[in-house]
C-alpha cells in the first residue's frame, strides 16, 4: 500500500472486488473473500465514502428533474433490471440531480456498507463529480477503471463536459475512450493531468505518462 493522508475511508466496489483508500494507505484490487478479514472495516472513521462502479447512472438538470419519473428517466438512458432500486441525489455543484441504481454492487456492497455503519452507497460517477471541485487544473479529467468499464468525468474550468462510462475489456480499450473523448472536446493531454480513483497496473501508468503531463491519484 502507498502512503496517503487524513481520517477517512473510501471504498470502491466492482462486482466481486473492492479497493480501499484511507487516510494512510491505498490498496490494490482485493477479492471479495478478503472482506471479513480486512482490518479497515473494523475501525471507526470520521468520513466514509462508498462507491459502486455501475453504468446505471444519469445526470439530469434540475429544471428537468421530476422525482416521480426517476425510474422512467433513468431507463431512457440505461438498461434497468426489474429488481433495480432507482435512487436520486442532488448534485448542486452542477444544478442537477443524479439518477442511479447501485444494485450492481451485489451482496459485497451490502456487507461493506454494514461493516462501516450502514454508510450509503453511491455510484462512482457521483464521487467523480464531487472530486472535480478539488482539482485546480483548468482541464479536469477523472477516470476509474474496473470490472470491464472505464468511468470518465471531464470538465474545463467550471463547465462540465461529460460524465459517463464505457465498456473496456482491456486497458487499451480504456485508453481509446479516454483519448477519443479528449479529442472530441479538444483537450490536449500534453498539458493535462489525468486523475484516477482506482489502482493502475505499472505498465498502464507508464503508458499514460507517454501522453499526459502527469498521472495522479485522488486521495
PyMOL commands that place a pseudoatom at each C-alpha (Angstrom):
pseudoatom trace, name=CA, resn=UNK, resi=1, chain=A, elem=C, hetatm=0, pos=[0.000, 0.000, 0.000]
pseudoatom trace, name=CA, resn=UNK, resi=2, chain=A, elem=C, hetatm=0, pos=[1.121, 3.527, -0.806]
pseudoatom trace, name=CA, resn=UNK, resi=3, chain=A, elem=C, hetatm=0, pos=[1.178, 6.358, 1.697]
pseudoatom trace, name=CA, resn=UNK, resi=4, chain=A, elem=C, hetatm=0, pos=[-1.639, 8.946, 1.543]
pseudoatom trace, name=CA, resn=UNK, resi=5, chain=A, elem=C, hetatm=0, pos=[-3.218, 11.341, 4.153]
pseudoatom trace, name=CA, resn=UNK, resi=6, chain=A, elem=C, hetatm=0, pos=[-6.485, 12.068, 6.821]
pseudoatom trace, name=CA, resn=UNK, resi=7, chain=A, elem=C, hetatm=0, pos=[-9.014, 10.027, 8.824]
pseudoatom trace, name=CA, resn=UNK, resi=8, chain=A, elem=C, hetatm=0, pos=[-11.395, 8.921, 6.122]
pseudoatom trace, name=CA, resn=UNK, resi=9, chain=A, elem=C, hetatm=0, pos=[-12.058, 5.760, 4.163]
pseudoatom trace, name=CA, resn=UNK, resi=10, chain=A, elem=C, hetatm=0, pos=[-13.111, 5.488, 0.553]
pseudoatom trace, name=CA, resn=UNK, resi=11, chain=A, elem=C, hetatm=0, pos=[-14.110, 2.080, -0.801]
pseudoatom trace, name=CA, resn=UNK, resi=12, chain=A, elem=C, hetatm=0, pos=[-14.742, 1.397, -4.490]
pseudoatom trace, name=CA, resn=UNK, resi=13, chain=A, elem=C, hetatm=0, pos=[-16.692, -1.765, -5.262]
pseudoatom trace, name=CA, resn=UNK, resi=14, chain=A, elem=C, hetatm=0, pos=[-16.655, -3.512, -8.645]
pseudoatom trace, name=CA, resn=UNK, resi=15, chain=A, elem=C, hetatm=0, pos=[-18.693, -6.748, -8.712]
pseudoatom trace, name=CA, resn=UNK, resi=16, chain=A, elem=C, hetatm=0, pos=[-16.537, -9.217, -6.740]
pseudoatom trace, name=CA, resn=UNK, resi=17, chain=A, elem=C, hetatm=0, pos=[-13.631, -6.882, -5.959]
pseudoatom trace, name=CA, resn=UNK, resi=18, chain=A, elem=C, hetatm=0, pos=[-13.008, -3.782, -3.878]
pseudoatom trace, name=CA, resn=UNK, resi=19, chain=A, elem=C, hetatm=0, pos=[-10.241, -1.279, -3.320]
pseudoatom trace, name=CA, resn=UNK, resi=20, chain=A, elem=C, hetatm=0, pos=[-9.646, 0.911, -0.276]
pseudoatom trace, name=CA, resn=UNK, resi=21, chain=A, elem=C, hetatm=0, pos=[-8.191, 4.391, 0.034]
pseudoatom trace, name=CA, resn=UNK, resi=22, chain=A, elem=C, hetatm=0, pos=[-7.737, 5.601, 3.617]
pseudoatom trace, name=CA, resn=UNK, resi=23, chain=A, elem=C, hetatm=0, pos=[-6.001, 8.452, 5.326]
pseudoatom trace, name=CA, resn=UNK, resi=24, chain=A, elem=C, hetatm=0, pos=[-2.798, 6.414, 5.451]
pseudoatom trace, name=CA, resn=UNK, resi=25, chain=A, elem=C, hetatm=0, pos=[-2.868, 3.855, 2.626]
pseudoatom trace, name=CA, resn=UNK, resi=26, chain=A, elem=C, hetatm=0, pos=[-4.259, 2.858, -0.764]
pseudoatom trace, name=CA, resn=UNK, resi=27, chain=A, elem=C, hetatm=0, pos=[-4.840, -0.801, -1.684]
pseudoatom trace, name=CA, resn=UNK, resi=28, chain=A, elem=C, hetatm=0, pos=[-4.802, -2.692, -4.936]
pseudoatom trace, name=CA, resn=UNK, resi=29, chain=A, elem=C, hetatm=0, pos=[-7.979, -4.513, -6.004]
pseudoatom trace, name=CA, resn=UNK, resi=30, chain=A, elem=C, hetatm=0, pos=[-8.906, -7.067, -3.323]
pseudoatom trace, name=CA, resn=UNK, resi=31, chain=A, elem=C, hetatm=0, pos=[-11.080, -10.144, -3.828]
pseudoatom trace, name=CA, resn=UNK, resi=32, chain=A, elem=C, hetatm=0, pos=[-14.468, -10.440, -2.117]
pseudoatom trace, name=CA, resn=UNK, resi=33, chain=A, elem=C, hetatm=0, pos=[-13.116, -13.302, 0.005]
pseudoatom trace, name=CA, resn=UNK, resi=34, chain=A, elem=C, hetatm=0, pos=[-10.989, -10.800, 1.945]
pseudoatom trace, name=CA, resn=UNK, resi=35, chain=A, elem=C, hetatm=0, pos=[-13.886, -8.619, 3.071]
pseudoatom trace, name=CA, resn=UNK, resi=36, chain=A, elem=C, hetatm=0, pos=[-14.269, -10.252, 6.515]
pseudoatom trace, name=CA, resn=UNK, resi=37, chain=A, elem=C, hetatm=0, pos=[-10.554, -10.121, 7.301]
pseudoatom trace, name=CA, resn=UNK, resi=38, chain=A, elem=C, hetatm=0, pos=[-9.967, -6.530, 6.181]
pseudoatom trace, name=CA, resn=UNK, resi=39, chain=A, elem=C, hetatm=0, pos=[-8.815, -4.575, 9.220]
pseudoatom trace, name=CA, resn=UNK, resi=40, chain=A, elem=C, hetatm=0, pos=[-10.062, -1.230, 7.881]
pseudoatom trace, name=CA, resn=UNK, resi=41, chain=A, elem=C, hetatm=0, pos=[-13.674, -2.446, 8.108]
pseudoatom trace, name=CA, resn=UNK, resi=42, chain=A, elem=C, hetatm=0, pos=[-13.334, -2.906, 11.872]
pseudoatom trace, name=CA, resn=UNK, resi=43, chain=A, elem=C, hetatm=0, pos=[-12.200, 0.680, 12.527]
pseudoatom trace, name=CA, resn=UNK, resi=44, chain=A, elem=C, hetatm=0, pos=[-14.122, 3.897, 13.120]
pseudoatom trace, name=CA, resn=UNK, resi=45, chain=A, elem=C, hetatm=0, pos=[-13.743, 6.664, 10.521]
pseudoatom trace, name=CA, resn=UNK, resi=46, chain=A, elem=C, hetatm=0, pos=[-14.599, 10.374, 10.560]
pseudoatom trace, name=CA, resn=UNK, resi=47, chain=A, elem=C, hetatm=0, pos=[-15.808, 10.183, 6.964]
pseudoatom trace, name=CA, resn=UNK, resi=48, chain=A, elem=C, hetatm=0, pos=[-16.871, 7.241, 4.819]
pseudoatom trace, name=CA, resn=UNK, resi=49, chain=A, elem=C, hetatm=0, pos=[-17.342, 7.190, 1.044]
pseudoatom trace, name=CA, resn=UNK, resi=50, chain=A, elem=C, hetatm=0, pos=[-18.698, 4.061, -0.613]
pseudoatom trace, name=CA, resn=UNK, resi=51, chain=A, elem=C, hetatm=0, pos=[-18.734, 3.821, -4.378]
pseudoatom trace, name=CA, resn=UNK, resi=52, chain=A, elem=C, hetatm=0, pos=[-20.210, 1.208, -6.700]
pseudoatom trace, name=CA, resn=UNK, resi=53, chain=A, elem=C, hetatm=0, pos=[-18.828, 1.016, -10.231]
pseudoatom trace, name=CA, resn=UNK, resi=54, chain=A, elem=C, hetatm=0, pos=[-22.086, 0.845, -12.177]
pseudoatom trace, name=CA, resn=UNK, resi=55, chain=A, elem=C, hetatm=0, pos=[-23.160, 2.178, -15.581]
pseudoatom trace, name=CA, resn=UNK, resi=56, chain=A, elem=C, hetatm=0, pos=[-26.686, 2.741, -14.239]
pseudoatom trace, name=CA, resn=UNK, resi=57, chain=A, elem=C, hetatm=0, pos=[-26.295, 6.489, -13.809]
pseudoatom trace, name=CA, resn=UNK, resi=58, chain=A, elem=C, hetatm=0, pos=[-27.629, 9.649, -15.409]
pseudoatom trace, name=CA, resn=UNK, resi=59, chain=A, elem=C, hetatm=0, pos=[-27.246, 13.330, -14.583]
pseudoatom trace, name=CA, resn=UNK, resi=60, chain=A, elem=C, hetatm=0, pos=[-30.370, 15.423, -15.114]
pseudoatom trace, name=CA, resn=UNK, resi=61, chain=A, elem=C, hetatm=0, pos=[-30.534, 19.253, -14.899]
pseudoatom trace, name=CA, resn=UNK, resi=62, chain=A, elem=C, hetatm=0, pos=[-32.692, 20.456, -12.014]
pseudoatom trace, name=CA, resn=UNK, resi=63, chain=A, elem=C, hetatm=0, pos=[-35.032, 22.150, -14.488]
pseudoatom trace, name=CA, resn=UNK, resi=64, chain=A, elem=C, hetatm=0, pos=[-35.947, 18.746, -15.973]
pseudoatom trace, name=CA, resn=UNK, resi=65, chain=A, elem=C, hetatm=0, pos=[-35.804, 16.664, -12.804]
pseudoatom trace, name=CA, resn=UNK, resi=66, chain=A, elem=C, hetatm=0, pos=[-39.046, 15.024, -11.659]
pseudoatom trace, name=CA, resn=UNK, resi=67, chain=A, elem=C, hetatm=0, pos=[-38.633, 12.594, -8.769]
pseudoatom trace, name=CA, resn=UNK, resi=68, chain=A, elem=C, hetatm=0, pos=[-41.919, 10.870, -9.613]
pseudoatom trace, name=CA, resn=UNK, resi=69, chain=A, elem=C, hetatm=0, pos=[-40.425, 9.926, -13.020]
pseudoatom trace, name=CA, resn=UNK, resi=70, chain=A, elem=C, hetatm=0, pos=[-36.937, 8.998, -11.756]
pseudoatom trace, name=CA, resn=UNK, resi=71, chain=A, elem=C, hetatm=0, pos=[-37.064, 5.375, -12.865]
pseudoatom trace, name=CA, resn=UNK, resi=72, chain=A, elem=C, hetatm=0, pos=[-38.595, 6.250, -16.224]
pseudoatom trace, name=CA, resn=UNK, resi=73, chain=A, elem=C, hetatm=0, pos=[-35.985, 8.942, -16.847]
pseudoatom trace, name=CA, resn=UNK, resi=74, chain=A, elem=C, hetatm=0, pos=[-33.060, 6.658, -15.968]
pseudoatom trace, name=CA, resn=UNK, resi=75, chain=A, elem=C, hetatm=0, pos=[-34.487, 3.880, -18.157]
pseudoatom trace, name=CA, resn=UNK, resi=76, chain=A, elem=C, hetatm=0, pos=[-34.334, 6.273, -21.115]
pseudoatom trace, name=CA, resn=UNK, resi=77, chain=A, elem=C, hetatm=0, pos=[-30.531, 6.208, -20.987]
pseudoatom trace, name=CA, resn=UNK, resi=78, chain=A, elem=C, hetatm=0, pos=[-29.544, 2.825, -19.459]
pseudoatom trace, name=CA, resn=UNK, resi=79, chain=A, elem=C, hetatm=0, pos=[-30.940, -0.692, -19.306]
pseudoatom trace, name=CA, resn=UNK, resi=80, chain=A, elem=C, hetatm=0, pos=[-32.504, -1.416, -15.918]
pseudoatom trace, name=CA, resn=UNK, resi=81, chain=A, elem=C, hetatm=0, pos=[-33.310, -4.797, -14.425]
pseudoatom trace, name=CA, resn=UNK, resi=82, chain=A, elem=C, hetatm=0, pos=[-36.701, -5.289, -12.789]
pseudoatom trace, name=CA, resn=UNK, resi=83, chain=A, elem=C, hetatm=0, pos=[-35.069, -5.568, -9.360]
pseudoatom trace, name=CA, resn=UNK, resi=84, chain=A, elem=C, hetatm=0, pos=[-33.021, -2.360, -9.719]
pseudoatom trace, name=CA, resn=UNK, resi=85, chain=A, elem=C, hetatm=0, pos=[-33.781, 0.141, -6.986]
pseudoatom trace, name=CA, resn=UNK, resi=86, chain=A, elem=C, hetatm=0, pos=[-33.576, 3.622, -8.539]
pseudoatom trace, name=CA, resn=UNK, resi=87, chain=A, elem=C, hetatm=0, pos=[-32.394, 6.412, -6.244]
pseudoatom trace, name=CA, resn=UNK, resi=88, chain=A, elem=C, hetatm=0, pos=[-31.679, 10.108, -6.666]
pseudoatom trace, name=CA, resn=UNK, resi=89, chain=A, elem=C, hetatm=0, pos=[-29.245, 12.573, -5.125]
pseudoatom trace, name=CA, resn=UNK, resi=90, chain=A, elem=C, hetatm=0, pos=[-28.759, 16.298, -5.662]
pseudoatom trace, name=CA, resn=UNK, resi=91, chain=A, elem=C, hetatm=0, pos=[-25.526, 17.492, -7.262]
pseudoatom trace, name=CA, resn=UNK, resi=92, chain=A, elem=C, hetatm=0, pos=[-25.771, 21.222, -6.503]
pseudoatom trace, name=CA, resn=UNK, resi=93, chain=A, elem=C, hetatm=0, pos=[-22.342, 21.961, -7.978]
pseudoatom trace, name=CA, resn=UNK, resi=94, chain=A, elem=C, hetatm=0, pos=[-23.908, 21.430, -11.406]
pseudoatom trace, name=CA, resn=UNK, resi=95, chain=A, elem=C, hetatm=0, pos=[-27.528, 22.373, -10.647]
pseudoatom trace, name=CA, resn=UNK, resi=96, chain=A, elem=C, hetatm=0, pos=[-28.516, 18.779, -11.343]
pseudoatom trace, name=CA, resn=UNK, resi=97, chain=A, elem=C, hetatm=0, pos=[-29.741, 15.528, -9.835]
pseudoatom trace, name=CA, resn=UNK, resi=98, chain=A, elem=C, hetatm=0, pos=[-28.123, 12.137, -10.299]
pseudoatom trace, name=CA, resn=UNK, resi=99, chain=A, elem=C, hetatm=0, pos=[-30.400, 9.189, -11.051]
pseudoatom trace, name=CA, resn=UNK, resi=100, chain=A, elem=C, hetatm=0, pos=[-28.844, 5.811, -10.331]
pseudoatom trace, name=CA, resn=UNK, resi=101, chain=A, elem=C, hetatm=0, pos=[-29.008, 2.229, -9.134]
pseudoatom trace, name=CA, resn=UNK, resi=102, chain=A, elem=C, hetatm=0, pos=[-26.290, 0.559, -7.088]
pseudoatom trace, name=CA, resn=UNK, resi=103, chain=A, elem=C, hetatm=0, pos=[-27.737, -2.959, -7.262]
pseudoatom trace, name=CA, resn=UNK, resi=104, chain=A, elem=C, hetatm=0, pos=[-24.708, -3.954, -9.382]
pseudoatom trace, name=CA, resn=UNK, resi=105, chain=A, elem=C, hetatm=0, pos=[-22.682, -3.859, -6.168]
pseudoatom trace, name=CA, resn=UNK, resi=106, chain=A, elem=C, hetatm=0, pos=[-24.493, -7.025, -5.065]
pseudoatom trace, name=CA, resn=UNK, resi=107, chain=A, elem=C, hetatm=0, pos=[-24.007, -8.668, -1.694]
pseudoatom trace, name=CA, resn=UNK, resi=108, chain=A, elem=C, hetatm=0, pos=[-20.411, -7.443, -1.430]
pseudoatom trace, name=CA, resn=UNK, resi=109, chain=A, elem=C, hetatm=0, pos=[-21.510, -3.803, -1.347]
pseudoatom trace, name=CA, resn=UNK, resi=110, chain=A, elem=C, hetatm=0, pos=[-24.108, -4.581, 1.341]
pseudoatom trace, name=CA, resn=UNK, resi=111, chain=A, elem=C, hetatm=0, pos=[-21.558, -6.369, 3.514]
pseudoatom trace, name=CA, resn=UNK, resi=112, chain=A, elem=C, hetatm=0, pos=[-19.080, -3.495, 3.230]
pseudoatom trace, name=CA, resn=UNK, resi=113, chain=A, elem=C, hetatm=0, pos=[-21.778, -0.918, 3.948]
pseudoatom trace, name=CA, resn=UNK, resi=114, chain=A, elem=C, hetatm=0, pos=[-22.893, -2.860, 7.027]
pseudoatom trace, name=CA, resn=UNK, resi=115, chain=A, elem=C, hetatm=0, pos=[-19.308, -3.110, 8.250]
pseudoatom trace, name=CA, resn=UNK, resi=116, chain=A, elem=C, hetatm=0, pos=[-18.985, 0.682, 8.045]
pseudoatom trace, name=CA, resn=UNK, resi=117, chain=A, elem=C, hetatm=0, pos=[-22.098, 1.698, 9.955]
pseudoatom trace, name=CA, resn=UNK, resi=118, chain=A, elem=C, hetatm=0, pos=[-24.520, 1.214, 7.049]
pseudoatom trace, name=CA, resn=UNK, resi=119, chain=A, elem=C, hetatm=0, pos=[-22.838, 4.002, 5.091]
pseudoatom trace, name=CA, resn=UNK, resi=120, chain=A, elem=C, hetatm=0, pos=[-24.794, 4.956, 1.985]
pseudoatom trace, name=CA, resn=UNK, resi=121, chain=A, elem=C, hetatm=0, pos=[-23.733, 3.604, -1.390]
pseudoatom trace, name=CA, resn=UNK, resi=122, chain=A, elem=C, hetatm=0, pos=[-23.353, 5.992, -4.322]
pseudoatom trace, name=CA, resn=UNK, resi=123, chain=A, elem=C, hetatm=0, pos=[-22.355, 5.416, -7.964]
pseudoatom trace, name=CA, resn=UNK, resi=124, chain=A, elem=C, hetatm=0, pos=[-18.752, 6.104, -8.930]
pseudoatom trace, name=CA, resn=UNK, resi=125, chain=A, elem=C, hetatm=0, pos=[-19.687, 8.996, -11.208]
pseudoatom trace, name=CA, resn=UNK, resi=126, chain=A, elem=C, hetatm=0, pos=[-21.261, 10.849, -8.268]
pseudoatom trace, name=CA, resn=UNK, resi=127, chain=A, elem=C, hetatm=0, pos=[-17.915, 10.810, -6.458]
pseudoatom trace, name=CA, resn=UNK, resi=128, chain=A, elem=C, hetatm=0, pos=[-16.108, 11.804, -9.648]
pseudoatom trace, name=CA, resn=UNK, resi=129, chain=A, elem=C, hetatm=0, pos=[-18.376, 14.845, -9.997]
pseudoatom trace, name=CA, resn=UNK, resi=130, chain=A, elem=C, hetatm=0, pos=[-17.719, 15.783, -6.372]
pseudoatom trace, name=CA, resn=UNK, resi=131, chain=A, elem=C, hetatm=0, pos=[-13.965, 15.382, -6.874]
pseudoatom trace, name=CA, resn=UNK, resi=132, chain=A, elem=C, hetatm=0, pos=[-13.873, 17.899, -9.729]
pseudoatom trace, name=CA, resn=UNK, resi=133, chain=A, elem=C, hetatm=0, pos=[-14.012, 20.698, -7.163]
pseudoatom trace, name=CA, resn=UNK, resi=134, chain=A, elem=C, hetatm=0, pos=[-10.705, 19.612, -5.631]
pseudoatom trace, name=CA, resn=UNK, resi=135, chain=A, elem=C, hetatm=0, pos=[-8.742, 19.667, -8.898]
pseudoatom trace, name=CA, resn=UNK, resi=136, chain=A, elem=C, hetatm=0, pos=[-7.021, 23.025, -9.507]
pseudoatom trace, name=CA, resn=UNK, resi=137, chain=A, elem=C, hetatm=0, pos=[-6.324, 22.441, -13.219]
pseudoatom trace, name=CA, resn=UNK, resi=138, chain=A, elem=C, hetatm=0, pos=[-8.361, 24.096, -15.975]
pseudoatom trace, name=CA, resn=UNK, resi=139, chain=A, elem=C, hetatm=0, pos=[-8.607, 20.762, -17.811]
pseudoatom trace, name=CA, resn=UNK, resi=140, chain=A, elem=C, hetatm=0, pos=[-10.117, 18.368, -15.270]
pseudoatom trace, name=CA, resn=UNK, resi=141, chain=A, elem=C, hetatm=0, pos=[-10.012, 14.671, -16.211]
pseudoatom trace, name=CA, resn=UNK, resi=142, chain=A, elem=C, hetatm=0, pos=[-11.055, 11.975, -13.729]
pseudoatom trace, name=CA, resn=UNK, resi=143, chain=A, elem=C, hetatm=0, pos=[-11.033, 8.258, -14.528]
pseudoatom trace, name=CA, resn=UNK, resi=144, chain=A, elem=C, hetatm=0, pos=[-11.829, 4.993, -12.801]
pseudoatom trace, name=CA, resn=UNK, resi=145, chain=A, elem=C, hetatm=0, pos=[-11.248, 1.584, -14.347]
pseudoatom trace, name=CA, resn=UNK, resi=146, chain=A, elem=C, hetatm=0, pos=[-12.714, -1.683, -13.109]
pseudoatom trace, name=CA, resn=UNK, resi=147, chain=A, elem=C, hetatm=0, pos=[-14.976, -4.623, -13.926]
pseudoatom trace, name=CA, resn=UNK, resi=148, chain=A, elem=C, hetatm=0, pos=[-14.544, -4.111, -17.660]
pseudoatom trace, name=CA, resn=UNK, resi=149, chain=A, elem=C, hetatm=0, pos=[-15.587, -0.457, -17.815]
pseudoatom trace, name=CA, resn=UNK, resi=150, chain=A, elem=C, hetatm=0, pos=[-13.887, 2.936, -17.841]
pseudoatom trace, name=CA, resn=UNK, resi=151, chain=A, elem=C, hetatm=0, pos=[-15.665, 5.712, -15.937]
pseudoatom trace, name=CA, resn=UNK, resi=152, chain=A, elem=C, hetatm=0, pos=[-14.815, 9.225, -17.118]
pseudoatom trace, name=CA, resn=UNK, resi=153, chain=A, elem=C, hetatm=0, pos=[-15.722, 12.710, -15.967]
pseudoatom trace, name=CA, resn=UNK, resi=154, chain=A, elem=C, hetatm=0, pos=[-14.228, 15.714, -17.756]
pseudoatom trace, name=CA, resn=UNK, resi=155, chain=A, elem=C, hetatm=0, pos=[-14.602, 19.446, -17.300]
pseudoatom trace, name=CA, resn=UNK, resi=156, chain=A, elem=C, hetatm=0, pos=[-12.968, 22.699, -18.388]
pseudoatom trace, name=CA, resn=UNK, resi=157, chain=A, elem=C, hetatm=0, pos=[-12.969, 25.290, -15.674]
pseudoatom trace, name=CA, resn=UNK, resi=158, chain=A, elem=C, hetatm=0, pos=[-16.487, 25.191, -14.203]
pseudoatom trace, name=CA, resn=UNK, resi=159, chain=A, elem=C, hetatm=0, pos=[-18.051, 23.705, -17.342]
pseudoatom trace, name=CA, resn=UNK, resi=160, chain=A, elem=C, hetatm=0, pos=[-18.874, 20.007, -17.179]
pseudoatom trace, name=CA, resn=UNK, resi=161, chain=A, elem=C, hetatm=0, pos=[-18.154, 18.281, -20.495]
pseudoatom trace, name=CA, resn=UNK, resi=162, chain=A, elem=C, hetatm=0, pos=[-19.120, 14.669, -19.779]
pseudoatom trace, name=CA, resn=UNK, resi=163, chain=A, elem=C, hetatm=0, pos=[-19.682, 12.125, -17.035]
pseudoatom trace, name=CA, resn=UNK, resi=164, chain=A, elem=C, hetatm=0, pos=[-20.234, 8.662, -18.460]
pseudoatom trace, name=CA, resn=UNK, resi=165, chain=A, elem=C, hetatm=0, pos=[-18.883, 5.104, -18.582]
pseudoatom trace, name=CA, resn=UNK, resi=166, chain=A, elem=C, hetatm=0, pos=[-17.900, 2.879, -21.479]
pseudoatom trace, name=CA, resn=UNK, resi=167, chain=A, elem=C, hetatm=0, pos=[-17.204, -0.848, -21.946]
pseudoatom trace, name=CA, resn=UNK, resi=168, chain=A, elem=C, hetatm=0, pos=[-13.480, -1.620, -21.871]
pseudoatom trace, name=CA, resn=UNK, resi=169, chain=A, elem=C, hetatm=0, pos=[-12.467, -5.251, -21.567]
pseudoatom trace, name=CA, resn=UNK, resi=170, chain=A, elem=C, hetatm=0, pos=[-8.787, -4.252, -21.522]
pseudoatom trace, name=CA, resn=UNK, resi=171, chain=A, elem=C, hetatm=0, pos=[-6.822, -1.123, -20.756]
pseudoatom trace, name=CA, resn=UNK, resi=172, chain=A, elem=C, hetatm=0, pos=[-6.022, -0.490, -24.409]
pseudoatom trace, name=CA, resn=UNK, resi=173, chain=A, elem=C, hetatm=0, pos=[-9.744, -0.038, -24.992]
pseudoatom trace, name=CA, resn=UNK, resi=174, chain=A, elem=C, hetatm=0, pos=[-9.984, 2.143, -21.892]
pseudoatom trace, name=CA, resn=UNK, resi=175, chain=A, elem=C, hetatm=0, pos=[-7.281, 4.405, -23.333]
pseudoatom trace, name=CA, resn=UNK, resi=176, chain=A, elem=C, hetatm=0, pos=[-9.166, 4.534, -26.626]
pseudoatom trace, name=CA, resn=UNK, resi=177, chain=A, elem=C, hetatm=0, pos=[-12.182, 6.024, -24.817]
pseudoatom trace, name=CA, resn=UNK, resi=178, chain=A, elem=C, hetatm=0, pos=[-10.027, 8.478, -22.877]
pseudoatom trace, name=CA, resn=UNK, resi=179, chain=A, elem=C, hetatm=0, pos=[-8.304, 9.868, -25.950]
pseudoatom trace, name=CA, resn=UNK, resi=180, chain=A, elem=C, hetatm=0, pos=[-11.403, 9.755, -28.142]
pseudoatom trace, name=CA, resn=UNK, resi=181, chain=A, elem=C, hetatm=0, pos=[-13.309, 11.936, -25.699]
pseudoatom trace, name=CA, resn=UNK, resi=182, chain=A, elem=C, hetatm=0, pos=[-10.377, 14.280, -25.196]
pseudoatom trace, name=CA, resn=UNK, resi=183, chain=A, elem=C, hetatm=0, pos=[-10.106, 14.710, -28.949]
pseudoatom trace, name=CA, resn=UNK, resi=184, chain=A, elem=C, hetatm=0, pos=[-13.847, 15.414, -29.192]
pseudoatom trace, name=CA, resn=UNK, resi=185, chain=A, elem=C, hetatm=0, pos=[-13.585, 18.099, -26.515]
pseudoatom trace, name=CA, resn=UNK, resi=186, chain=A, elem=C, hetatm=0, pos=[-10.257, 19.429, -27.839]
pseudoatom trace, name=CA, resn=UNK, resi=187, chain=A, elem=C, hetatm=0, pos=[-8.380, 18.665, -24.624]
pseudoatom trace, name=CA, resn=UNK, resi=188, chain=A, elem=C, hetatm=0, pos=[-4.633, 18.367, -25.109]
pseudoatom trace, name=CA, resn=UNK, resi=189, chain=A, elem=C, hetatm=0, pos=[-3.160, 15.521, -22.999]
pseudoatom trace, name=CA, resn=UNK, resi=190, chain=A, elem=C, hetatm=0, pos=[0.321, 17.035, -23.189]
pseudoatom trace, name=CA, resn=UNK, resi=191, chain=A, elem=C, hetatm=0, pos=[-0.809, 19.929, -20.973]
pseudoatom trace, name=CA, resn=UNK, resi=192, chain=A, elem=C, hetatm=0, pos=[-3.297, 17.911, -18.909]
pseudoatom trace, name=CA, resn=UNK, resi=193, chain=A, elem=C, hetatm=0, pos=[-3.162, 15.725, -15.800]
pseudoatom trace, name=CA, resn=UNK, resi=194, chain=A, elem=C, hetatm=0, pos=[-5.366, 12.649, -15.596]
pseudoatom trace, name=CA, resn=UNK, resi=195, chain=A, elem=C, hetatm=0, pos=[-6.579, 11.780, -12.097]
pseudoatom trace, name=CA, resn=UNK, resi=196, chain=A, elem=C, hetatm=0, pos=[-7.506, 8.187, -11.203]
pseudoatom trace, name=CA, resn=UNK, resi=197, chain=A, elem=C, hetatm=0, pos=[-9.682, 6.948, -8.349]
pseudoatom trace, name=CA, resn=UNK, resi=198, chain=A, elem=C, hetatm=0, pos=[-8.812, 3.288, -8.934]
pseudoatom trace, name=CA, resn=UNK, resi=199, chain=A, elem=C, hetatm=0, pos=[-5.489, 1.406, -8.866]
pseudoatom trace, name=CA, resn=UNK, resi=200, chain=A, elem=C, hetatm=0, pos=[-3.429, 1.192, -12.038]
pseudoatom trace, name=CA, resn=UNK, resi=201, chain=A, elem=C, hetatm=0, pos=[-1.013, -1.528, -13.057]
pseudoatom trace, name=CA, resn=UNK, resi=202, chain=A, elem=C, hetatm=0, pos=[2.510, -0.177, -13.515]
pseudoatom trace, name=CA, resn=UNK, resi=203, chain=A, elem=C, hetatm=0, pos=[2.529, -0.721, -17.279]
pseudoatom trace, name=CA, resn=UNK, resi=204, chain=A, elem=C, hetatm=0, pos=[-0.777, 1.166, -17.645]
pseudoatom trace, name=CA, resn=UNK, resi=205, chain=A, elem=C, hetatm=0, pos=[0.555, 4.109, -15.683]
pseudoatom trace, name=CA, resn=UNK, resi=206, chain=A, elem=C, hetatm=0, pos=[3.745, 4.169, -17.785]
pseudoatom trace, name=CA, resn=UNK, resi=207, chain=A, elem=C, hetatm=0, pos=[1.658, 4.094, -20.962]
pseudoatom trace, name=CA, resn=UNK, resi=208, chain=A, elem=C, hetatm=0, pos=[-0.422, 7.077, -19.807]
pseudoatom trace, name=CA, resn=UNK, resi=209, chain=A, elem=C, hetatm=0, pos=[2.705, 9.028, -18.912]
pseudoatom trace, name=CA, resn=UNK, resi=210, chain=A, elem=C, hetatm=0, pos=[3.687, 8.784, -22.573]
pseudoatom trace, name=CA, resn=UNK, resi=211, chain=A, elem=C, hetatm=0, pos=[0.786, 11.096, -23.418]
pseudoatom trace, name=CA, resn=UNK, resi=212, chain=A, elem=C, hetatm=0, pos=[-0.170, 13.106, -20.333]
pseudoatom trace, name=CA, resn=UNK, resi=213, chain=A, elem=C, hetatm=0, pos=[1.673, 15.833, -18.492]
pseudoatom trace, name=CA, resn=UNK, resi=214, chain=A, elem=C, hetatm=0, pos=[1.079, 13.811, -15.315]
pseudoatom trace, name=CA, resn=UNK, resi=215, chain=A, elem=C, hetatm=0, pos=[-0.840, 10.847, -13.903]
pseudoatom trace, name=CA, resn=UNK, resi=216, chain=A, elem=C, hetatm=0, pos=[-2.139, 11.361, -10.354]
pseudoatom trace, name=CA, resn=UNK, resi=217, chain=A, elem=C, hetatm=0, pos=[-4.380, 9.574, -7.836]
pseudoatom trace, name=CA, resn=UNK, resi=218, chain=A, elem=C, hetatm=0, pos=[-7.191, 11.243, -5.945]
pseudoatom trace, name=CA, resn=UNK, resi=219, chain=A, elem=C, hetatm=0, pos=[-6.946, 10.824, -2.168]
for i in range(1, 219): cmd.bond("trace and resi %d" % i, "trace and resi %d" % (i + 1))
show_as sticks, trace
zoom trace
